[in-house]
Amino acid sequence: MFGKGAQGLAGLIEDILKKQGEPNAYIVGREAGGALVLGVRYGSGTLFHKIEGEMPAYWTGPSVGFDAGANAGNTFVLVYNLFDTQDLYKRFPAGEGAAYLIGGFNASYLRRGDVVLIPIRVGVGARLGANVGYMKFRKKQNWVPF
């Protein structure tokens, strides 16, 4: 249910971002995070690239801000201008706001050079606030969020 919701929301956002062109990759996965001023998130999924095929994607990210609570759910990431998949496995600056009361969704915009990521999250939890940080993508899972 939540996976279809994240994918449907991604379709709406994709329509809004038509000027970016077509995404040439996307990530389907799951994510959990929590914060009390300092926050952390962990996610895992599969990158689907038009040319290079499927490969694993893991991400972590610390954050700081006026943010409290926890949430978990499905994540669908639209990926634009990813011509070499190695360009994904880096840090992407991030800022976001979230309001979850039992359930919710949010979308954010991350950019590093020409590569643009639009993570769309649909899930459950209780979380309210805004934060800044980064998301670091890796090929292998790592529990250290930095």
N, C-alpha and C positions, 0 to 999 in steps of 0.2 A: 504494500500500500504506500509506504513512505517513499520507496524507490521510484514508483511511478509519479508521485507528487513532485519529487525533486527534478525528475526528467521533464515533466510538464512545465514546471516553473522555468527550467532552463530554456525550453522552447519559446516562452514568452520573452525572456531576456534576450535570447538570440535575435528575435524580431526587432527589439529595440536597438540592438547593436549591429544592424545590417551594414553600417558604414565600415565596420571592422572587416567585412567580408565574411566568408564561410570559415568556421573553425576547422582546422585541419587535424584536430585530435580532441579527445575528451577522456576524462577519468571518471570511472564509476567506483564508488567505495563507501566506506563507513568511517565515522569519526566520533570521538568523544573528547570533551574538554570541560574544564572547570576553572573558576577564578575567585579570588578574594583579594582584590587589588592586583596582585600578581596572578597570572593565569598560564595555563598550558593546554595544548591540544595534541592529540595523537590521531593519525588516520592511516588507513591502508586501502588500496584498491588496485585497479588495473587500468593502465594507460592504453587506449586504443588509438593508434596513429594510422593515418591513411596510407602512408608509404612503408613505415617500419613495423607495422603490425602491433601485436599485444605484448606488453611487458609490465612487470609489477611496479607499483609506485607506493611509497610510504612517505608520510610527512609528519613533522612535529613543528611546534612553534610556541615560543614563550610570548607573553604579552603583559602589558602594564596599563592600568587605566581605572576608571570608575566602573568597575565590573564585579559582579558577585553572582555565584550560582554554578550550576552544572547542566550540561546538555549532551545528548548523544543522538545520533541518527545517521541517515544516509546522505551522502554527498555526491553531487554531480558537478564536474568541473569542465566548463567549455574552455578549450585551449586554442588560441589564435597565434599564427606566425611561428609555430614550432617546426622548423625545417630540419633540425637535427635534435633528436630526442635527448642528447646529452645536455642541451640547453635547459631542460626541465630540472635537472638535478642540481639546483642551486638554491640560494635564499631569495625569497620574494618579499619585499616590504609589504606590510598589511595594516589596515586599520578597519575597524568594523564596529557596528552597534548591534546589539541583540536584545530581544524581548521575548522570552519564552515563559509561559505560564501553563504548565502541563505539556504543551506542545507549541511548535512555532516553526518559522522558517526565516532565513536571511540569505542575502546574496552580497558578495563583495567583489572588488576589482583589484587585481594585483598586476603589476607590470614590472618587468626587468628588461631593459633594452626594448626590442621589438616584440618580445613574447608577452602576451596578455593572457591572464587566467581569470576566469569568472567562476568562483566556487559558489554553488547553490546548496544550501543545507536545509533539510527538512527533518525534524526529529522531536524528541520529547525532553523534558527537563524543566527546570525553573532557573532562569537566568535573566539578568537585567543589567545593562550598562554599555559602555563604549570603551574601546582599548586600541592600542597600537602595539605592533610587534612585527613578526615576520613568520612566514611559513617556509620551512626548509624541506625540500623533496630529496628523497634518496632511493636507491635501487634495493637496499636491504633495510630491514626494520632496525631501528635504533631507539632505545628508551630514553636517551639523553636528549632533552628538547632543544639544545643549543647547537 
